[in-house]
Amino acid sequence: MNARVVLRASRDPQTFESVVTAEDGKFTFANVAPGKYSLEAVKKGFIPGYYDQHEGYSTAIVPGAGFDTENLVLKLAPNAVITGRVLDEAGEPVRHAQVRLYVENRQEGVQRFYPSHAAQTDDLGVYEIPSLTPGTYFLSVQATPWYAVHPRTDPESSRRGGQSSSSSTADRSLDVAYPVTYYSDVTEADSATPIPISGGERLQIDFHLNPVPALRVLFHVPGDDKHGFVNPQFEQSTFDGSGWIQNGGASMIAPGVLEITGVPAGHYNIRFPGMGGGDGVQMSGVDVSKDGEQIDATKAEPLGTVKVSVQISGETAIPRGFSVGLRSGVRTMSAWQRLDEKGQAEIAQVAAGRYQVMVFGEGKPYFIGHIEADGAEVTGHAVTLTAGSSASLMISAVEGSVVVQGVAKRAGKPCAGAMVVLVPKDPEGKRDLFRRDQSDQDGTFVLRNVVPGSYSVVAIDGGWDLNWSEPGVIAVYAKRARPVEVRGDRTFTLPDPIEVQSR
């Protein structure tokens, strides 16, 4: 097979040795010193893999300690590829279409679909997304018909109650748009077809885009045509997140009347940044379904402001670069801001909704210890904001400094490859405090960056596809676990082995 296998000391990753497998895939490391080691294999055209790997976790081996290290099997999956063409209604290639790939991910203990890769079609309408790992994916395409024309109403003609010359002479059949399209050729993310990918597959996934009438949307907004206007942003839900939708442009056709062209029918959140002289406003859940639809933007909900004050347990000053953020859905961050030297920050243009509050420090792992709020509802380390709220958050942050170590056993014997989860007491809204590891060949595991507090430790055999951070799911296993109080020591050893439960 000619793969390179690397044996690396767990305590000192700089200490390693490597061999190349024989044609039959076999390899041997002789005279290995006692200790614990990771085992990795790499080969061109294959995805690098560790022994008994699950997501980002693997099982370390323990040579010379009575464990079987002479019949180990490392499995490598060849890279997979998705390729295909994006074609229009006439079967012609669509150039410069934006193709986005989403992948199923449970790294945070809940099934979500994250943006994974992006590609753009060439002059033949062809795209390719290489080097994919096995998993479940979804695809979407966003494009603009090359021939589309979106006539605008002439302001002077509008004042006279007539139509513009461009509106009257343009071919209305050309006033079209492509809605965001998901495989297999549907326009709603909930109806998208999942794409399971195995190692080494090369899948041909084609799209056939069909234009729909592009709509004119008329917004009644504060102000007039002499003082400019705010161009609204159209946002559409996609899986656990959202994306901005292109339109044909904006113009003020009469005092207080803003025309947006080139909008495909759909369900949108529409944001007006800066409208009203404040943080802006947003209209949520707007159905745009007919041409000339009139929307009263003066009824939009104002965006809010969140003022944050942070104190860090055990520290007298705020570290340089310390930041606080609000996260909604799968977005990396909906909004964030660095703290000033007083530990304060203000996050503007925040829409109503539920957000996970997160803190970030340079060089050290920091997490939320406790939140108090004025003007917001708090659940664990999450807050729910109402429209136009001016909320204040008082955050106590703490360094995740403790290393928790223990042993997973089944029927009194060390159990390798179990998923070990540290579950915080009252876990609702505290996903940031969960920790995970995979037990090694001797059953040992290490949970890092733990915040001192009350927990239970759960070990599950075959639990990698569980939504383990959902309180209702993990509670089934946690009720059979022994509670533990993690102290503020740098290393905390669990006094008793953790019994491995079946999936």
C-alpha positions in Angstrom: 0.0 0.0 0.0 3.0 2.3 0.5 1.4 4.4 3.2 3.5 6.2 5.8 2.7 5.3 9.3 3.8 7.6 12.2 4.2 6.5 15.8 4.2 9.6 18.0 4.7 9.8 21.8 1.7 11.3 23.5 3.7 13.1 26.1 6.2 14.5 23.7 4.8 14.9 20.1 8.3 15.9 18.9 9.4 12.3 19.6 8.2 10.1 16.7 9.3 7.5 14.2 7.8 6.4 10.9 7.7 3.4 8.5 6.3 2.8 5.1 3.8 -0.1 4.8 4.5 -3.1 2.6 2.4 -3.8 -0.5 0.0 -5.8 1.7 -0.4 -2.8 4.0 1.4 -4.3 7.0 3.9 -2.3 9.2 6.0 -3.0 12.3 7.6 -0.8 14.9 10.1 -2.8 16.9 11.6 -2.1 20.3 9.1 0.5 21.3 9.7 2.0 24.7 6.9 1.8 27.3 4.4 4.7 27.1 1.4 5.9 25.2 1.5 6.7 21.5 -0.8 8.0 18.7 -0.7 6.1 15.4 -1.3 8.0 12.2 -1.2 7.0 8.6 -0.9 9.2 5.5 -0.9 8.5 1.8 -1.3 10.7 -1.2 -4.9 10.7 -2.4 -6.2 9.6 0.9 -7.5 11.4 4.0 -4.9 11.2 6.9 -6.3 8.9 9.6 -5.6 8.0 13.2 -6.2 4.7 14.9 -9.9 4.2 15.7 -10.6 7.8 14.7 -14.0 9.5 15.4 -14.3 13.1 14.2 -11.3 14.8 15.8 -10.7 12.1 18.4 -8.7 8.8 18.4 -7.5 6.1 20.6 -3.8 6.1 21.8 -2.1 2.7 22.0 -0.1 1.4 24.9 2.6 -1.0 23.9 4.1 -3.5 26.4 1.3 -3.2 28.9 -0.6 -6.4 28.2 -2.8 -4.8 25.4 -3.0 -6.1 21.9 -0.7 -3.9 19.8 0.2 -6.6 17.2 -3.1 -6.6 15.3 -3.9 -3.0 14.9 -5.9 -1.8 11.8 -5.7 1.8 10.5 -8.4 2.6 8.0 -7.7 5.3 5.4 -10.5 6.6 3.2 -9.6 8.0 -0.3 -10.5 11.6 -1.0 -13.9 12.1 -2.5 -14.9 14.6 -5.2 -18.1 16.3 -6.1 -18.2 17.8 -9.6 -21.0 18.7 -12.0 -22.5 21.4 -14.2 -24.9 24.2 -13.7 -27.3 24.6 -16.6 -30.0 27.1 -17.5 -33.5 26.4 -18.7 -32.2 25.9 -22.3 -29.5 23.4 -21.2 -26.8 26.0 -21.7 -24.0 26.5 -19.1 -24.4 29.1 -16.4 -21.1 30.9 -15.9 -19.9 32.3 -12.5 -22.6 30.5 -10.5 -21.7 30.3 -6.8 -21.9 26.7 -5.6 -21.9 26.1 -1.8 -21.4 22.9 0.0 -22.8 22.2 3.5 -21.7 19.2 5.7 -23.4 17.5 8.6 -21.5 18.1 11.8 -22.0 16.9 15.4 -18.8 18.3 17.0 -20.9 20.5 19.3 -23.2 17.6 20.2 -26.1 18.5 18.0 -26.8 17.8 14.3 -26.1 20.8 12.3 -25.1 21.6 8.7 -22.1 24.0 8.4 -20.8 25.7 5.3 -17.9 23.5 4.1 -16.7 24.4 0.7 -17.5 26.9 -2.1 -16.8 26.8 -5.8 -17.6 28.9 -8.9 -18.5 27.5 -12.3 -16.3 28.1 -15.3 -17.3 29.1 -18.8 -18.6 25.6 -19.4 -20.8 25.7 -16.3 -18.5 23.2 -14.6 -17.6 23.2 -10.9 -15.5 20.9 -8.8 -15.1 20.4 -5.0 -12.2 18.1 -4.2 -10.6 16.5 -1.1 -13.9 15.7 0.7 -14.1 13.4 3.7 -16.9 10.8 4.0 -20.1 12.3 5.4 -23.4 13.7 4.5 -23.6 16.9 2.4 -26.0 19.4 0.8 -25.4 21.6 -2.2 -26.8 25.0 -3.2 -26.4 27.3 -6.2 -26.9 31.0 -6.5 -26.7 32.7 -9.9 -28.0 35.5 -12.1 -29.4 35.0 -15.6 -26.9 36.7 -18.0 -29.8 38.1 -20.0 -31.9 39.5 -17.2 -33.1 43.0 -17.3 -34.8 44.7 -14.4 -36.6 47.9 -15.5 -36.9 50.7 -13.0 -39.7 53.2 -12.6 -38.6 56.7 -13.7 -39.1 59.1 -10.7 -40.5 61.9 -12.9 -42.9 59.5 -14.6 -43.9 58.1 -11.2 -44.8 61.6 -10.0 -47.0 62.1 -13.0 -48.7 58.8 -12.3 -47.3 57.1 -15.4 -44.6 54.5 -16.3 -41.1 55.1 -17.3 -40.1 54.6 -20.9 -37.8 51.8 -20.0 -40.6 50.0 -18.2 -42.9 50.3 -21.2 -40.4 49.2 -23.9 -38.5 46.5 -22.1 -39.3 42.9 -22.8 -41.0 41.8 -19.5 -40.0 38.1 -20.2 -36.4 39.2 -19.5 -37.3 40.5 -16.0 -36.4 37.2 -14.3 -34.2 35.9 -11.6 -32.9 32.5 -10.4 -33.9 31.6 -6.8 -31.4 30.0 -4.6 -31.5 26.3 -5.8 -30.6 23.2 -3.8 -29.9 19.8 -5.0 -32.0 18.2 -6.4 -33.4 21.4 -8.1 -35.6 22.6 -5.3 -35.8 26.1 -3.8 -36.3 25.3 -0.1 -33.5 24.1 2.1 -35.9 21.8 4.0 -36.6 20.0 0.7 -32.9 19.6 -0.3 -31.7 16.0 -1.0 -28.9 14.9 1.3 -25.8 13.6 -0.5 -24.0 10.8 1.3 -20.4 10.5 0.3 -18.1 7.5 0.9 -14.3 7.6 0.6 -13.0 7.7 -3.0 -16.3 8.5 -4.6 -16.5 10.9 -7.5 -20.1 12.2 -7.7 -21.6 14.0 -10.7 -24.2 16.5 -9.3 -25.8 18.7 -12.0 -28.1 21.6 -11.4 -30.8 22.8 -13.8 -31.8 26.4 -13.0 -35.2 27.7 -13.9 -35.9 31.4 -13.9 -38.9 32.9 -12.1 -40.4 36.3 -12.6 -38.4 39.0 -10.8 -40.5 41.1 -8.6 -40.5 44.8 -7.9 -40.9 45.6 -4.2 -42.0 49.0 -3.0 -41.0 50.1 0.4 -42.6 53.0 2.2 -39.7 54.5 4.2 -39.0 57.6 6.2 -37.4 60.5 4.4 -37.5 61.7 0.8 -35.7 61.5 -2.5 -33.4 64.5 -1.7 -31.6 63.0 1.3 -30.7 59.6 0.0 -31.9 56.2 1.2 -30.8 53.0 2.8 -30.5 50.0 0.5 -32.4 47.1 2.2 -30.6 43.7 2.6 -32.6 40.6 1.8 -31.7 37.6 3.9 -33.0 34.0 3.4 -32.8 31.0 5.8 -30.6 28.1 4.7 -30.3 25.1 7.0 -29.2 26.4 10.4 -28.0 29.7 9.1 -28.9 32.3 6.5 -27.5 34.0 3.4 -27.9 37.4 1.7 -29.8 37.4 -1.6 -28.8 39.6 -4.6 -31.4 42.0 -6.1 -31.4 44.2 -9.2 -30.8 47.5 -7.4 -32.7 50.2 -5.6 -34.0 53.7 -6.5 -36.2 56.3 -4.8 -39.1 56.7 -7.2 -41.1 59.2 -5.0 -40.7 60.8 -1.7 -40.7 58.0 0.9 -41.1 55.3 -1.8 -38.1 53.0 -2.4 -38.2 50.6 -5.3 -36.2 47.3 -5.3 -36.1 45.3 -8.5 -34.9 41.8 -9.4 -36.3 40.0 -6.3 -37.4 36.4 -6.7 -40.5 35.4 -4.7 -39.6 34.1 -1.3 -39.6 34.3 2.5 -37.1 36.9 3.7 -35.8 38.8 6.7 -35.2 42.4 5.4 -32.7 44.7 7.1 -32.3 48.4 6.8 -28.9 49.3 8.3 -28.9 52.8 9.9 -32.5 53.6 9.2 -34.0 55.9 11.8 -30.7 57.3 12.8 -30.0 54.4 15.1 -28.8 50.8 14.7 -31.2 50.2 11.9 -34.4 48.2 11.6 -35.4 44.7 10.5 -38.5 43.1 9.2 -38.6 39.3 9.9 -40.6 36.7 8.0 -41.7 38.8 5.1 -43.4 36.9 2.2 -42.7 38.5 -1.1 -45.0 36.9 -3.7 -46.4 39.5 -6.1 -45.0 42.2 -8.4 -45.3 45.7 -7.0 -45.7 44.4 -3.5 -45.9 47.4 -1.1 -44.3 47.1 2.3 -44.5 49.6 5.1 -40.9 49.8 6.3 -41.9 52.2 9.1 -43.4 49.2 10.9 -40.1 47.4 11.0 -38.7 46.3 14.3 -35.7 48.3 15.5 -32.4 46.5 15.9 -31.0 46.6 19.4 -27.9 47.3 21.4 -26.2 45.1 23.9 -23.9 46.7 26.4 -21.4 44.2 28.0 -19.4 44.5 31.2 -17.0 41.7 32.0 -15.0 40.7 35.1 -12.5 37.9 35.0 -12.3 35.7 38.1 -8.8 35.9 39.6 -7.6 38.7 37.4 -7.4 42.4 38.2 -7.1 43.6 34.6 -8.7 42.8 31.3 -6.2 40.9 29.1 -5.3 42.6 25.8 -7.5 41.5 22.9 -10.3 40.1 25.1 -13.5 40.0 23.2 -17.2 39.1 23.7 -19.5 37.8 21.0 -23.1 36.7 20.3 -23.6 33.6 18.3 -26.8 32.5 16.6 -27.3 29.2 14.9 -24.2 27.8 13.1 -22.7 31.2 12.4 -19.2 31.6 13.6 -20.3 34.8 15.2 -23.4 37.0 14.6 -21.7 40.0 16.3 -18.6 40.6 18.5 -16.6 43.4 20.0 -13.4 43.9 21.8 -13.5 45.1 25.4 -12.0 48.4 26.4 -9.6 48.6 29.4 -12.5 48.9 31.7 -13.9 45.5 30.5 -16.8 47.1 28.7 -18.1 46.9 25.1 -21.2 47.8 23.1 -22.5 45.5 20.4 -24.8 47.3 17.9 -27.3 46.2 15.3 -28.5 43.1 17.1 -31.8 41.6 15.9 -34.3 39.9 18.2 -33.5 36.3 18.9 -31.6 33.8 21.1 -27.8 34.1 21.2 -25.1 32.0 22.8 -22.7 34.4 24.6 -19.1 33.7 24.1 -15.8 35.2 25.4 -12.4 35.0 23.8 -8.9 35.8 25.2 -5.5 35.7 23.7 -3.3 32.9 24.9 -5.7 31.4 27.5 -9.1 29.6 27.2 -11.8 31.7 28.8 -15.4 30.8 29.2 -18.6 32.1 30.8 -19.0 31.6 34.5 -22.2 33.5 35.1 -24.4 36.0 33.4 -26.8 38.6 34.8 -28.9 40.7 32.4 -31.0 43.8 32.4 -33.4 43.9 29.4 -32.8 40.3 28.3 -33.8 36.8 29.3 -31.0 34.5 30.4 -30.9 30.7 30.1 -27.5 29.3 31.1 -25.0 31.1 29.0 -27.5 32.2 26.3 -29.6 35.3 26.1 -32.9 36.0 24.4 -33.3 39.6 23.1 -36.5 41.3 22.1 -36.8 43.8 19.1 -35.1 47.1 19.7 -33.9 46.1 23.2 -31.2 48.0 25.0 -29.8 45.1 27.1 -27.0 45.2 29.6 -25.1 42.0 30.3 -22.9 41.6 33.4 -20.6 38.7 32.7 -18.3 36.8 35.1 -15.7 35.0 33.0 -13.3 32.3 34.2 -10.3 30.6 32.7 -10.8 27.0 31.7 -7.6 25.8 33.5 -8.4 22.4 34.8 -7.4 19.1 33.2 -9.7 16.2 34.3 -8.4 12.7 33.9 -9.9 9.3 34.5 -10.4 5.8 33.4 -13.3 4.2 31.5 -14.0 0.6 32.3 -16.6 -2.0 31.3 -17.1 -5.1 33.5 -14.0 -4.1 35.5 -11.7 -3.9 32.4 -10.3 -0.9 30.6 -12.5 0.1 27.7 -10.9 1.6 24.6 -12.6 3.9 22.1 -15.5 5.1 24.3 -16.9 8.6 23.9 -16.4 10.4 27.2 -18.5 13.5 27.9 -18.2 15.9 30.8 -21.7 17.2 31.4 -22.3 20.5 33.4 -24.9 20.6 36.1 -28.1 22.2 34.7 -26.8 21.9 31.1 -29.5 24.0 29.4 -27.8 26.8 27.6 -24.3 25.8 28.7 -23.0 24.0 25.6 -19.7 25.9 26.0 -19.0 24.0 29.2 -19.3 20.4 27.8 -16.0 18.6 27.2 -15.3 15.4 25.2 -12.5 12.8 24.7 -12.1 9.3 23.5 -10.7 6.6 25.8 -7.3 5.2 25.0 -6.3 1.5 24.8 -5.8 1.5 28.6 -9.2 3.2 29.1 -7.7 6.5 30.2 -9.0 9.8 29.0 -8.2 13.5 29.4 -10.7 16.4 29.4 -8.9 19.7 28.9 -9.8 23.4 29.5 -12.4 22.6 32.1 -14.0 25.3 34.2 -14.3 24.4 37.9 -17.8 23.5 38.9 -20.4 20.7 39.2 -20.5 18.0 36.5 -21.2 14.4 35.8 -18.9 12.2 33.6 -20.5 9.9 31.0 -18.8 7.2 28.9 -20.8 5.8 26.0 -19.7 3.0 23.7 -20.8 3.8 20.1 -22.2 7.2 21.0 -20.6 9.3 18.3 -23.8 9.9 16.4 -25.7 11.1 19.5 -26.8 14.7 20.0 -24.8 14.5 23.2 -25.1 18.2 24.2 -28.9 18.2 24.1 -30.0 18.1 27.7 -32.8 15.6 27.0 -30.5 13.2 25.2 -27.5 13.2 27.6 -29.8 13.1 30.6 -30.6 9.5 29.8 -27.0 8.6 30.4 -26.1 11.2 33.0 -28.7 9.8 35.5 -26.6 6.7 35.8 -23.4 8.7 36.2 -21.8 9.8 39.5 -21.7 13.6 40.1 -18.3 15.2 40.5 -17.2 18.5 41.8 -14.2 19.7 39.7 -11.9 21.9 41.9 -9.7 24.7 40.8 -6.5 22.5 40.7 -4.6 22.4 37.4 -5.1 18.6 37.3 -8.1 16.8 38.7 -8.1 13.0 38.8 -11.5 11.3 39.1 -11.5 9.1 42.2 -13.4 6.2 40.6 -13.5 4.6 37.1 -16.3 5.6 34.8 -18.5 2.7 33.8 -19.1 2.6 30.0 -22.7 2.5 29.0 -24.0 1.0 25.7 -25.4 3.3 23.0 
